[in-house]
Amino acid sequence: MEELQQVKEQIKSFVVECNDKKSLELLDLLATGKMLRSKLILKIAGVNEESIKLCAVVEMIHAASLLHDDVIDESDTRRGKPSINALFDNKTSIMFGDILYSKAFTELSQMDKEVAYTVSNAVTLLSIGEMLDVDLTETFNDFYDKYLDMIYKKTASLIEASAKAAAIIAGLDKDKYALYGKNLGLAFQMIDDILDITQDSTTLGKPAMLDFVEGKVTIPYLLLHERVQDKVKLELLYKKPLSADESSWIKEQMISTNALQDSISQAKKLGQEAILAVENENNESLVQIMSAMIDREF
């Protein structure tokens, strides 16, 4: 997509304005993802100077959160490439994240007041979500509401803000688009959590079933814990390297209790709610974004 290239160039020119050689070097080493948030903004607000700048700001915020995330998770890779903390060290990753955050906020301060508030408020939620995520790995969390609150703040809030801010720029119904973005974000995270179990390591680019080993009790595990007979066995496997037999047992239980299938249904239901929120907006692209995400092989 040519417009995504424009977003990348805008990010680069923002970093050039920082007048720091090392920051430019680090930017080149960042692995770019699918740029979902940018795609969403451009589908809602069209391609113009304002929307490209908004995309760049949101992508810089997202990248900054991932740089900090990799330090928290002690990740050596990001999207199949070595992470900045692996190439350099934790300090560099944190400081570069701070530079991207700060520059993004500098640019945001020059934008429409409501757009600036919408995005910056989401970044506060995102940071709280990061902290909740860390806290939830302390002990086995079996509260669905806590999981939902955490994924809303950590993942969905910025996607919700992206859609809402794009609607504000375009003069569209901001509440409808915010609801679309929120449900898209929740479904996106749930599907990510499900794929951790259903896909193999090669496809994922990281070990399968890593979430549970790292202390993340995601939706399939929450439903499994509610339904499985041997709850103690499941709790004992929490946060420990799993043998092939243990992984198989978890997967078998997830299938026999329907925990996996019901998790997929729940993510798809959120996806359908997102589509319903904008059904009268004549924007087929938004339906396609959602469908591509929920209609996949699990």
Sequence and secondary structure as in RCSB ss.txt:
>XXXX:A:sequence
MEELQQVKEQIKSFVVECNDKKSLELLDLLATGKMLRSKLILKIAGVNEESIKLCAVVEMIHAASLLHDDVIDES
DTRRGKPSINALFDNKTSIMFGDILYSKAFTELSQMDKEVAYTVSNAVTLLSIGEMLDVDLTETFNDFYDKYLDM
IYKKTASLIEASAKAAAIIAGLDKDKYALYGKNLGLAFQMIDDILDITQDSTTLGKPAMLDFVEGKVTIPYLLLH
ERVQDKVKLELLYKKPLSADESSWIKEQMISTNALQDSISQAKKLGQEAILAVENENNESLVQIMSAMIDREF
>XXXX:A:secstr
 HHHHHHHHHHHHHHHHTT HHHHHHHHHS     HHHHHHHHHH SSHHHHHHHHHHHHHHHHHHHHHHHHHT 
SEETTEE HHHHS HHHHHHHHHHHHHHHHHHHTTS HHHHHHHHHHHHHHHHHHHHHHHTTSS    HHHHHHH
HIIIIIHHHHHHHHHHHHHHTS HHHHHHHHHHHHHHHHHHHHHHHHHS HHHHTS TTHHHHTT   HHHHHHH
HH S HHHHHHHTTS   HHHHHHHHHHHHHTTHHHHHHHHHHHHHHHHHHHTTTS  HHHHHHHHHHHSS  
